[in-house]
Amino acid sequence: QVQLVESGGGLVQPGGSRRLSCAASGSPVSIYAMGWYRQAPGKQRELVASITSAHTNYGDSVKGRFTAHRDNAQNTVYLQMNSLKPEDTAVYYCNAVARATLDVYWGQGTQVTVSS
């Protein structure tokens, strides 16, 4: 059992920056991957960033602007968002994949709104 708690969402002006955090907790498990996805109203959920021990992948729409970092010891993942655009407005969801079972867990999401 893994619980994911996101924080850091809110209102940001265009061109501004925001940092999201997600912490995994619950029964002891080994986390294979953690990452971020986002979904805007009327649109499909899309990859923002995903991190394993070997790779970090970014969605094309955020490459060069967003940076993800994982603290393996604390099972925490961060998302540094820079040069934010109105089209970045979405609910941002944290996820984690358990190594042993490959179960996928999702957080409740945190709203990021980019507007002047």
C-alpha positions in Angstrom: 0.0 0.0 0.0 1.4 3.3 -1.1 0.0 6.7 -0.6 1.1 9.7 -2.6 0.7 13.3 -1.4 1.3 16.2 -3.8 1.9 19.8 -2.8 3.0 23.1 -4.3 0.2 23.8 -6.7 -1.4 27.2 -7.0 -1.6 30.3 -9.2 1.5 31.4 -11.1 2.0 34.3 -13.5 3.1 33.5 -17.1 6.9 33.3 -17.2 7.0 32.4 -13.5 8.2 29.3 -11.7 6.7 26.8 -9.3 8.0 23.7 -7.5 5.8 20.7 -6.9 6.6 17.9 -4.4 5.3 14.4 -4.0 6.0 12.1 -1.1 5.3 8.4 -1.0 4.3 6.7 2.2 2.6 3.6 3.6 3.7 0.0 3.9 7.4 -0.6 3.2 7.8 -1.1 -0.5 10.5 -0.5 -3.0 9.6 2.1 -5.6 10.7 1.4 -9.1 9.7 4.7 -10.6 8.1 8.0 -9.7 6.9 10.7 -11.9 4.5 13.4 -12.9 1.6 13.6 -15.3 -0.9 16.3 -16.0 -4.4 16.7 -17.3 -6.2 19.8 -18.5 -10.0 19.9 -18.9 -11.1 18.2 -22.0 -7.6 16.8 -22.8 -5.9 13.5 -22.2 -3.5 13.0 -19.4 0.0 13.5 -20.6 3.5 12.7 -19.4 5.4 15.5 -17.7 8.3 13.5 -16.3 9.2 10.0 -15.1 12.2 8.9 -13.2 13.8 5.4 -12.7 17.2 4.6 -11.5 18.3 4.5 -15.2 16.4 7.2 -17.0 14.5 10.4 -16.7 12.0 11.1 -19.5 10.2 14.4 -20.2 7.2 15.1 -22.2 7.9 17.1 -25.4 5.9 20.1 -24.3 7.9 20.7 -21.1 11.5 19.8 -22.3 13.9 22.6 -21.5 11.5 24.2 -19.0 10.7 21.6 -16.4 13.2 19.5 -14.3 12.3 16.5 -12.2 14.4 15.2 -9.3 13.8 12.1 -7.2 15.1 11.6 -3.7 15.2 7.8 -3.5 15.9 7.6 0.2 12.7 9.5 1.0 10.7 8.3 -1.9 10.0 11.8 -2.9 9.9 13.4 -6.3 10.0 17.1 -7.2 9.1 19.0 -10.3 10.7 22.4 -10.9 8.6 24.3 -13.4 10.2 27.3 -15.1 9.0 29.7 -17.9 5.4 28.7 -17.2 2.9 29.3 -19.9 -0.9 29.4 -19.7 -1.1 26.1 -21.6 0.7 24.5 -18.6 -2.5 25.0 -16.6 -3.6 21.6 -15.5 -4.0 19.2 -12.6 -0.7 17.7 -12.0 -0.7 14.1 -10.7 2.2 12.3 -9.0 2.6 8.6 -9.6 4.7 5.7 -8.4 5.3 2.1 -9.5 6.1 -0.6 -6.9 9.1 -2.7 -7.9 7.9 -6.0 -6.7 4.4 -6.0 -7.9 4.5 -3.2 -10.6 1.3 -1.8 -9.0 0.7 1.8 -10.1 -0.3 4.4 -7.6 -1.6 7.9 -8.2 -1.9 11.0 -6.0 -5.0 13.1 -5.8 -3.5 15.8 -8.0 -2.6 19.4 -7.4 -3.9 22.3 -9.5 -1.5 24.6 -11.3 -3.0 27.6 -12.9 -0.8 29.9 -15.0 -2.6 33.3 -15.5 -1.9 36.9 -15.1 
